[in-house]
Amino acid sequence: MTRFGLPRPHGVAGVTLAQAAALVLPFLFVAANDPGRYTVLFGVALVASLVWEWVFARLRKRPPSFHGLTTALVVAIVAPPEIAVWQVVVTVSLGVIFGELVFGGRGFGFLSPATVALALLIISFPELSLPAPTRELALATLPAAALLWALGLISERVILSAVAATFAVLAASGQGIEPVTIATGLAFGLIFLICDPTMAAATNAGRWIYGALAGSLVGLFSVSGITTEAVIFAALMAGIFAPLVDHLVVLAHAYHRARRRNA
Amino acid sequence: MRHFKVKKGEWPSIFGAAAPQMKDNIIPASVAILGADFPGLRPRFEVEEGTRVNVGQVLFRDRKRPKIAFVSPIDGRVSSLAYGPRKTLSACIITAKAVANESQSDPERPDPDDPRPVLLDRGFWPAFRTRPFGRMPEPGAQPEAVFVNAVHADRAAPDPALVLSDQTPQFQLGIRILTRLTEGEVFVCQSRGTPLGPTEDRVTHAGFEGTLAAALPSTHIDRLYAPAPGREVWTIGYQDVAAIGHLFQTGQYRPNRVVAINGPAASRPRLVRTCLGAELADLAVPDAGEAISGNPVTGIHANYLRRFDHQVTLVEAQKAGPNRLRPAVAGQGALIPTRALERALAVDIPPVPLLRALSVGDSEAAERLGVLALVEEDVAALTRHCTSGANYARLLRQVLDDLMEGAA
């Protein structure tokens, strides 16, 4: 049941493949600036994440998986090109292990490994500053967003409420609300970090609340214009609260159900 | 008549509609009463292997509730009585006799004002299913309402209006009999068109259309009358209601079933008139291929027509060996919340929290979410769309069994 008659992703591996396919175009746009450097960054991130997945698969006696593909692509796109190889290895390893593998693998945890890795990167290496999202990256995100939306892997509820909340908070704090600037700043992080289905809320009402929470946090964390750091931390904070949001939605649903019955 | 559009659930299959004319009665070579349709049923047999039986003759009774009788759908000989684990019923198979008996031995018309003992003793109790739990009701239980399912959501299934066209009086009498079983409403759920049942007190007609879930009783209950905690409602199919009407009109047990034969391996979609529990290979003639009793979403590979099905889907025999392009997902895959899951469940329950509760067997959380409104057929679409590859129908039954033990 996907839009435009696209085949349904089969299993978690299918979801990973679809996400990776969506990430290819943004990666190519970013990598066009310095193809050699970005290929190295992506390769190192990929090897680091796949090695840990392989190790955990061996320990748990499970077939190996390759979900590190999307983690590596996101990290390679967002990380600054001047980052050292060992810094990539450290952040990706920590992100993959603590964001995903300790919970049992992709889909079992409540965080996105890419978000965790990027947040750790910002905290651990304050001397590095992430490049601001470019208009090219935002444009390249558009077809990716369309693909993921058509496959049902991102929710329009999260996107709409996050965008609205960002606008509202930025307007309330007296910052500029130039739509193009906001869209540019928000696009990639919103689609690939905030909307990540493993991290976002999993009930329809929860998705509105989660998106609003993430959008408001982006607005709050942005001092002068939306920065990549603001989006990453907003995604991390909102993701941590997503299970609580879902829990409250379920309680509210049970309450309404009980009232409807006794009426 | 209130009308409901069901937008969530699996949309009907692409297979063509069956031709509106029916083929003659197909008397199958053998029929079976399957334990799989009545989970936990422990029989006390009144016949032995080799006994000759007539239509409507009692084969066995429920060991715990001996008032509930199961009767033979055909004239023939009992060829196999098989027990499952813990003395539950596995299957009771009857081989048909070449020539049918002239008439039944018990043409006395039963009393329509006290239908309960008649329904129990003449083999109609197994036609009812309860919500919650989807089991046969207790002989003395009073439902808050009875839901008759006559919705035509899948073009591949028989059209109830067509099937009932030559038995309207029987169907309407059947509905009146049902009103004697409850002090509440009898809901006749149907497609658009003239009301199928009688217009009288405590009979409410409701229209349903949309996805395959429009033809699932859980959807009707969710929209029309959800029982309060601790209370139950019953569901029954339209062909059984007509058969009940026939029983009270003539005194004869009529186990007829109109079944639609369909699917990729069917040479042409068609309707056949046969009997309960018919052997599917006989219905499929001249087509070969594997038979699914039911539609492709909720159906199950089977040799015999299952008790609550009106539809048989013929598919190509599966090739041996794993499919290389679509490797089987291991049973312990993760659940990725996708839009497909949000759109698969027609009952008002948030699907992802439900699936998470089911997959860890958390019956308390599942109950809070409203799992008691569901039976296996309702979650079949979720199993199809979930990335985890888990069989949610089985997990649901385990959780329901847990809750049933707790309630008992």
Contacts between the chains, C-beta under 8 A, distances in Angstrom:
chain1	res1	chain2	res2	distance
A	1	B	10	7.9
A	1	B	11	7.6
A	1	B	339	7.7
A	1	B	340	4.8
A	1	B	343	5.8
A	1	B	344	7.5
A	1	B	385	6.9
A	2	B	339	8.0
A	2	B	340	7.1
A	8	B	340	6.5
A	8	B	385	7.2
A	9	B	338	7.7
A	9	B	387	7.3
A	10	B	326	5.9
A	10	B	329	7.2
A	10	B	387	7.9
A	11	B	329	4.2
A	11	B	333	5.8
A	11	B	387	5.2
A	11	B	389	6.5
A	12	B	329	7.9
A	12	B	333	5.4
A	12	B	334	5.1
A	12	B	336	5.9
A	12	B	387	4.9
A	12	B	388	7.9
A	14	B	387	7.3
A	15	B	336	5.0
A	15	B	338	7.5
A	15	B	387	6.1
A	63	B	330	7.5
A	104	B	334	7.6
A	105	B	334	6.4
A	106	B	334	6.0
A	107	B	333	7.5
A	107	B	334	2.6
A	107	B	335	6.1
A	107	B	336	5.1
A	107	B	387	7.0
A	107	B	388	8.0
A	108	B	334	5.0
A	151	B	338	7.6
A	152	B	338	4.5
A	152	B	339	3.0
A	152	B	340	5.2
A	153	B	336	7.6
A	153	B	338	6.0
A	153	B	339	7.8
A	155	B	339	7.0
A	197	B	336	5.2
A	197	B	337	5.3
A	197	B	338	6.4
A	198	B	334	7.9
A	198	B	336	6.3
A	200	B	337	7.5
A	202	B	337	3.9
A	202	B	350	7.9
A	202	B	352	3.9
A	202	B	353	6.9
A	203	B	350	4.5
A	203	B	352	6.5
A	203	B	353	6.5
A	204	B	342	6.3
A	204	B	350	7.4
A	246	B	352	7.9
A	246	B	353	6.4
A	249	B	350	7.0
A	250	B	350	6.3
A	250	B	353	5.1
A	250	B	368	7.1
A	250	B	369	6.4
A	251	B	368	8.0
A	253	B	349	7.9
A	253	B	350	6.0
A	253	B	369	7.4
A	254	B	368	4.8
A	254	B	369	6.7
A	254	B	370	7.4
A	257	B	226	7.9
A	257	B	348	7.2
A	257	B	370	5.6
A	258	B	229	7.9
A	260	B	226	6.9
A	261	B	226	5.3
A	261	B	227	7.5
A	261	B	228	5.1
A	261	B	229	7.2
A	262	B	228	6.5
